[in-house]
Amino acid sequence: MRRKLVIGNWKMNGSIAKNQLLLEAVIAGVQDLHHVDCVVCVPYPYLGQAQALAQGTKVIWGAQNLCASEDGVLTGGVSPHMLVDYGCQYVIVGHSERRMLSHETDDTAAARFIAAIKAGLTPIFCMGETKEERESDWTDYVVGRQLDSILRRFGPEVLAKAVLAYEPLWAVGTDNPATPEQAQQVHKFIRHRIAKCDAHVAKSVRILYGGSIQPSNAPALFAMHDIDGGLVGRCSLDAQAFVAICAAAN
């Protein structure tokens, strides 16, 4: 059985004072949840704070992006080994906001994905379609293309060291989440596509849903056969809501 996983994506939010209150409340809230992995992906400046507060607890910390190169002359870049220095275990790759606003492509996302793997990090590889693509019945094509950017380059075996996340762009940051049935349909498609290459990896890889997860809809989403947890945005900034979502997964 795949162990449930809930990841909080703080995006560009936080301050030293607010982070401490949030992390302390989350750490206390999940300490008795023994059947779920709980992760927070924080902005780069707060990785040291997350490490100091969360090490030795049930909360794991990670980053929201990384550069594909190990070092170099890219001003403002953060390399994989820098994240490892701060004890990160996870890193988000190819998030929809970076694909849209920072011109992330399938190629650059794939490069970041494999850089994370080589550094010993677990990439959280994001996939999803726009509202227009869904309405045009292109969901399988778009998600399949994004997944194939990994499968065709590196083979299915690398997915055993990764986490996948389906995040429909039309649901991210809105009050219009995918229904459990809509999400399950795409998760099943992803798992079946992997199974064509490697049935064992398909059975074991964790696929998360991301897109307006809340305490009210988390239980129904997590009850779906192919949904293994959530990539949580807005509610990850509310300790009570995030703990409730973790509890639903637990």
C-alpha positions as a Markdown table, in Angstrom:
| # | Residue | x | y | z |
|---|---|---|---|---|
| 1 | Met | 0.0 | 0.0 | 0.0 |
| 2 | Arg | 1.3 | 3.5 | -0.9 |
| 3 | Arg | 1.8 | 5.7 | 2.1 |
| 4 | Lys | 0.0 | 9.0 | 1.9 |
| 5 | Leu | 1.9 | 12.2 | 1.5 |
| 6 | Val | 0.8 | 15.8 | 2.1 |
| 7 | Ile | 3.0 | 18.6 | 1.0 |
| 8 | Gly | 2.5 | 22.3 | 1.8 |
| 9 | Asn | 3.7 | 24.8 | -0.8 |
| 10 | Trp | 4.1 | 28.1 | 0.9 |
| 11 | Lys | 4.8 | 29.8 | -2.4 |
| 12 | Met | 6.1 | 33.4 | -1.9 |
| 13 | Asn | 4.8 | 33.8 | 1.6 |
| 14 | Gly | 6.3 | 34.0 | 5.1 |
| 15 | Ser | 8.3 | 36.0 | 7.6 |
| 16 | Ile | 10.6 | 34.8 | 10.4 |
| 17 | Ala | 8.0 | 35.5 | 13.1 |
| 18 | Lys | 5.0 | 34.1 | 11.1 |
| 19 | Asn | 7.0 | 31.0 | 10.1 |
| 20 | Gln | 7.9 | 30.1 | 13.6 |
| 21 | Leu | 4.2 | 30.2 | 14.8 |
| 22 | Leu | 3.1 | 28.3 | 11.7 |
| 23 | Leu | 5.8 | 25.6 | 11.9 |
| 24 | Glu | 5.4 | 25.1 | 15.7 |
| 25 | Ala | 1.7 | 24.6 | 15.3 |
| 26 | Val | 2.0 | 22.2 | 12.4 |
| 27 | Ile | 4.7 | 20.2 | 14.2 |
| 28 | Ala | 2.5 | 19.9 | 17.3 |
| 29 | Gly | -0.5 | 19.1 | 15.2 |
| 30 | Val | 1.0 | 16.2 | 13.2 |
| 31 | Gln | 3.1 | 14.6 | 15.9 |
| 32 | Asp | 0.5 | 11.8 | 16.5 |
| 33 | Leu | -0.2 | 11.1 | 12.8 |
| 34 | His | 1.8 | 8.0 | 12.1 |
| 35 | His | 0.4 | 6.9 | 8.7 |
| 36 | Val | 1.2 | 10.0 | 6.6 |
| 37 | Asp | 4.3 | 11.9 | 5.6 |
| 38 | Cys | 4.0 | 15.7 | 6.1 |
| 39 | Val | 6.2 | 18.1 | 4.2 |
| 40 | Val | 6.5 | 21.9 | 3.9 |
| 41 | Cys | 8.2 | 23.5 | 0.9 |
| 42 | Val | 9.3 | 26.9 | 2.0 |
| 43 | Pro | 10.9 | 29.9 | 0.2 |
| 44 | Tyr | 14.7 | 29.8 | 0.0 |
| 45 | Pro | 15.5 | 32.4 | 2.7 |
| 46 | Tyr | 13.6 | 30.3 | 5.3 |
| 47 | Leu | 15.2 | 26.9 | 4.7 |
| 48 | Gly | 17.6 | 27.4 | 7.6 |
| 49 | Gln | 14.7 | 28.3 | 9.9 |
| 50 | Ala | 12.7 | 25.3 | 8.7 |
| 51 | Gln | 15.7 | 23.0 | 9.3 |
| 52 | Ala | 16.3 | 24.4 | 12.8 |
| 53 | Leu | 12.6 | 24.0 | 13.9 |
| 54 | Ala | 11.6 | 20.8 | 12.1 |
| 55 | Gln | 14.6 | 18.5 | 12.4 |
| 56 | Gly | 13.9 | 15.6 | 14.7 |
| 57 | Thr | 10.1 | 16.1 | 14.2 |
| 58 | Lys | 7.5 | 14.5 | 11.9 |
| 59 | Val | 7.7 | 17.5 | 9.6 |
| 60 | Ile | 10.0 | 17.2 | 6.6 |
| 61 | Trp | 11.1 | 20.3 | 4.7 |
| 62 | Gly | 11.9 | 21.1 | 1.1 |
| 63 | Ala | 12.3 | 23.8 | -1.5 |
| 64 | Gln | 10.0 | 25.1 | -4.2 |
| 65 | Asn | 12.5 | 25.0 | -7.2 |
| 66 | Leu | 16.2 | 24.5 | -8.0 |
| 67 | Cys | 18.6 | 25.1 | -10.9 |
| 68 | Ala | 19.6 | 22.3 | -13.1 |
| 69 | Ser | 23.4 | 23.1 | -12.9 |
| 70 | Glu | 25.5 | 22.3 | -9.9 |
| 71 | Asp | 27.3 | 25.6 | -9.8 |
| 72 | Gly | 28.1 | 28.5 | -12.2 |
| 73 | Val | 27.5 | 32.1 | -13.0 |
| 74 | Leu | 23.8 | 32.3 | -12.8 |
| 75 | Thr | 23.1 | 35.2 | -10.4 |
| 76 | Gly | 20.3 | 34.4 | -8.0 |
| 77 | Gly | 20.4 | 30.7 | -8.8 |
| 78 | Val | 20.2 | 27.9 | -6.2 |
| 79 | Ser | 21.9 | 24.7 | -6.9 |
| 80 | Pro | 20.9 | 21.2 | -5.8 |
| 81 | His | 23.8 | 20.8 | -3.4 |
| 82 | Met | 22.8 | 24.1 | -1.7 |
| 83 | Leu | 19.4 | 22.5 | -0.9 |
| 84 | Val | 21.1 | 19.4 | 0.4 |
| 85 | Asp | 23.2 | 21.6 | 2.7 |
| 86 | Tyr | 20.0 | 22.7 | 4.4 |
| 87 | Gly | 18.7 | 19.2 | 4.9 |
| 88 | Cys | 16.1 | 19.4 | 2.2 |
| 89 | Gln | 14.6 | 16.0 | 1.1 |
| 90 | Tyr | 12.0 | 17.3 | -1.4 |
| 91 | Val | 11.9 | 20.0 | -4.1 |
| 92 | Ile | 9.0 | 21.1 | -6.4 |
| 93 | Val | 9.7 | 20.9 | -10.1 |
| 94 | Gly | 7.7 | 22.3 | -13.0 |
| 95 | His | 4.9 | 23.9 | -10.9 |
| 96 | Ser | 2.2 | 25.4 | -13.1 |
| 97 | Glu | 3.0 | 29.0 | -11.9 |
| 98 | Arg | 6.6 | 28.6 | -13.0 |
| 99 | Arg | 5.6 | 27.0 | -16.3 |
| 100 | Met | 3.3 | 30.0 | -17.0 |
| 101 | Leu | 5.0 | 33.0 | -15.4 |
| 102 | Ser | 8.7 | 32.0 | -15.6 |
| 103 | His | 8.5 | 30.2 | -19.0 |
| 104 | Glu | 9.4 | 26.8 | -17.6 |
| 105 | Thr | 9.2 | 24.2 | -20.4 |
| 106 | Asp | 9.0 | 20.5 | -20.5 |
| 107 | Asp | 12.7 | 20.5 | -21.3 |
| 108 | Thr | 13.8 | 22.7 | -18.5 |
| 109 | Ala | 11.6 | 21.0 | -16.0 |
| 110 | Ala | 13.1 | 17.6 | -17.0 |
| 111 | Ala | 16.6 | 19.0 | -16.6 |
| 112 | Arg | 15.7 | 20.2 | -13.1 |
| 113 | Phe | 14.0 | 16.9 | -12.3 |
| 114 | Ile | 17.1 | 14.8 | -13.1 |
| 115 | Ala | 19.4 | 17.3 | -11.3 |
| 116 | Ala | 17.3 | 16.8 | -8.2 |
| 117 | Ile | 17.6 | 13.0 | -8.5 |
| 118 | Lys | 21.3 | 13.1 | -9.0 |
| 119 | Ala | 21.7 | 15.2 | -5.8 |
| 120 | Gly | 19.7 | 12.7 | -3.8 |
| 121 | Leu | 16.6 | 15.0 | -3.6 |
| 122 | Thr | 13.1 | 13.7 | -4.2 |
| 123 | Pro | 11.5 | 15.9 | -7.0 |
| 124 | Ile | 7.8 | 16.6 | -6.8 |
| 125 | Phe | 7.1 | 16.8 | -10.6 |
| 126 | Cys | 4.0 | 18.8 | -11.4 |
| 127 | Met | 1.7 | 18.3 | -14.4 |
| 128 | Gly | -1.7 | 19.8 | -15.4 |
| 129 | Glu | -3.8 | 21.4 | -18.0 |
| 130 | Thr | -5.4 | 24.9 | -18.5 |
| 131 | Lys | -9.1 | 25.5 | -18.5 |
| 132 | Glu | -9.0 | 25.9 | -22.2 |
| 133 | Glu | -7.2 | 22.6 | -22.7 |
| 134 | Arg | -9.7 | 20.8 | -20.5 |
| 135 | Glu | -12.6 | 22.3 | -22.3 |
| 136 | Ser | -11.0 | 21.2 | -25.6 |
| 137 | Asp | -10.6 | 17.6 | -24.3 |
| 138 | Trp | -6.8 | 17.9 | -24.3 |
| 139 | Thr | -6.2 | 16.9 | -20.7 |
| 140 | Asp | -4.7 | 13.5 | -21.5 |
| 141 | Tyr | -2.6 | 14.9 | -24.3 |
| 142 | Val | -1.1 | 17.7 | -22.2 |
| 143 | Val | -0.5 | 15.6 | -19.0 |
| 144 | Gly | 0.8 | 12.7 | -21.1 |
| 145 | Arg | 3.3 | 15.1 | -22.9 |
| 146 | Gln | 4.5 | 16.5 | -19.6 |
| 147 | Leu | 4.9 | 13.0 | -18.1 |
| 148 | Asp | 6.6 | 11.7 | -21.3 |
| 149 | Ser | 9.3 | 14.5 | -20.9 |
| 150 | Ile | 10.5 | 12.3 | -18.0 |
| 151 | Leu | 9.7 | 8.8 | -19.3 |
| 152 | Arg | 11.3 | 9.2 | -22.7 |
| 153 | Arg | 14.5 | 10.9 | -21.4 |
| 154 | Phe | 15.2 | 8.9 | -18.3 |
| 155 | Gly | 13.0 | 5.8 | -18.3 |
| 156 | Pro | 10.3 | 4.8 | -15.8 |
| 157 | Glu | 12.9 | 3.7 | -13.2 |
| 158 | Val | 13.6 | 7.3 | -12.1 |
| 159 | Leu | 10.0 | 7.7 | -11.0 |
| 160 | Ala | 10.7 | 5.3 | -8.2 |
| 161 | Lys | 12.8 | 8.2 | -6.7 |
| 162 | Ala | 10.2 | 10.9 | -7.3 |
| 163 | Val | 6.7 | 12.1 | -6.5 |
| 164 | Leu | 4.2 | 13.2 | -9.1 |
| 165 | Ala | 1.5 | 15.8 | -8.7 |
| 166 | Tyr | -1.5 | 16.5 | -10.9 |
| 167 | Glu | -2.5 | 20.1 | -10.5 |
| 168 | Pro | -5.1 | 21.4 | -13.0 |
| 169 | Leu | -4.3 | 25.0 | -13.6 |
| 170 | Trp | -8.0 | 25.9 | -13.7 |
| 171 | Ala | -8.2 | 24.7 | -10.0 |
| 172 | Val | -5.0 | 26.2 | -8.6 |
| 173 | Gly | -5.7 | 29.1 | -6.2 |
| 174 | Thr | -9.4 | 29.1 | -6.9 |
| 175 | Asp | -12.6 | 28.0 | -5.2 |
| 176 | Asn | -13.2 | 25.5 | -8.1 |
| 177 | Pro | -11.3 | 22.3 | -7.2 |
| 178 | Ala | -11.5 | 19.2 | -9.4 |
| 179 | Thr | -14.1 | 16.8 | -8.1 |
| 180 | Pro | -12.7 | 13.6 | -6.6 |
| 181 | Glu | -13.9 | 11.8 | -9.8 |
| 182 | Gln | -12.2 | 14.2 | -12.1 |
| 183 | Ala | -9.0 | 14.0 | -10.2 |
| 184 | Gln | -9.1 | 10.2 | -10.0 |
| 185 | Gln | -9.6 | 10.0 | -13.8 |
| 186 | Val | -6.4 | 11.8 | -14.5 |
| 187 | His | -4.5 | 10.1 | -11.7 |
| 188 | Lys | -5.6 | 6.7 | -13.2 |
| 189 | Phe | -4.5 | 7.9 | -16.6 |
| 190 | Ile | -1.0 | 8.8 | -15.3 |
| 191 | Arg | -0.6 | 5.5 | -13.5 |
| 192 | His | -1.7 | 3.5 | -16.5 |
| 193 | Arg | 0.7 | 5.4 | -18.8 |
| 194 | Ile | 3.6 | 4.6 | -16.5 |
| 195 | Ala | 2.4 | 0.9 | -16.2 |
| 196 | Lys | 2.9 | 0.6 | -20.0 |
| 197 | Cys | 6.6 | 1.1 | -19.3 |
| 198 | Asp | 7.0 | -0.5 | -15.8 |
| 199 | Ala | 4.1 | -2.0 | -13.9 |
| 200 | His | 6.0 | -2.2 | -10.6 |
| 201 | Val | 6.9 | 1.5 | -10.6 |
| 202 | Ala | 3.4 | 2.5 | -11.6 |
| 203 | Lys | 2.0 | 0.6 | -8.6 |
| 204 | Ser | 4.4 | 2.2 | -6.1 |
| 205 | Val | 4.8 | 5.8 | -7.3 |
| 206 | Arg | 2.9 | 8.3 | -5.3 |
| 207 | Ile | 0.7 | 10.7 | -7.3 |
| 208 | Leu | -0.7 | 13.8 | -5.4 |
| 209 | Tyr | -3.6 | 16.0 | -6.3 |
| 210 | Gly | -3.0 | 19.8 | -6.1 |
| 211 | Gly | -5.6 | 22.5 | -6.7 |
| 212 | Ser | -7.6 | 24.1 | -3.9 |
| 213 | Ile | -7.4 | 21.2 | -1.4 |
| 214 | Gln | -9.2 | 22.1 | 1.8 |
| 215 | Pro | -10.2 | 20.2 | 4.9 |
| 216 | Ser | -13.7 | 19.9 | 3.5 |
| 217 | Asn | -12.8 | 18.1 | 0.3 |
| 218 | Ala | -9.6 | 16.3 | 1.3 |
| 219 | Pro | -11.3 | 13.1 | 2.7 |
| 220 | Ala | -13.2 | 12.5 | -0.5 |
| 221 | Leu | -10.1 | 13.2 | -2.7 |
| 222 | Phe | -7.8 | 10.9 | -0.6 |
| 223 | Ala | -10.4 | 8.1 | -0.7 |
| 224 | Met | -9.8 | 7.8 | -4.5 |
| 225 | His | -7.8 | 4.7 | -5.4 |
| 226 | Asp | -5.0 | 6.5 | -7.3 |
| 227 | Ile | -4.8 | 9.7 | -5.2 |
| 228 | Asp | -1.9 | 9.3 | -2.7 |
| 229 | Gly | -2.1 | 12.7 | -1.0 |
| 230 | Gly | -2.1 | 16.4 | -1.8 |
| 231 | Leu | 0.1 | 19.3 | -2.8 |
| 232 | Val | -1.5 | 22.1 | -0.7 |
| 233 | Gly | -1.1 | 25.8 | -1.4 |
| 234 | Arg | -3.3 | 28.3 | 0.4 |
| 235 | Cys | -4.3 | 26.0 | 3.2 |
| 236 | Ser | -0.6 | 25.2 | 4.0 |
| 237 | Leu | -0.4 | 28.8 | 5.4 |
| 238 | Asp | -3.1 | 27.9 | 8.0 |
| 239 | Ala | -1.8 | 25.5 | 10.6 |
| 240 | Gln | -5.2 | 24.2 | 11.6 |
| 241 | Ala | -6.3 | 23.7 | 8.0 |
| 242 | Phe | -3.1 | 22.0 | 7.0 |
| 243 | Val | -3.1 | 19.7 | 10.0 |
| 244 | Ala | -6.7 | 18.8 | 9.2 |
| 245 | Ile | -5.7 | 17.8 | 5.7 |
| 246 | Cys | -2.8 | 15.7 | 7.0 |
| 247 | Ala | -5.2 | 14.1 | 9.4 |
| 248 | Ala | -7.5 | 13.2 | 6.5 |
| 249 | Ala | -4.6 | 11.5 | 4.7 |
| 250 | Asn | -3.6 | 9.7 | 7.9 |
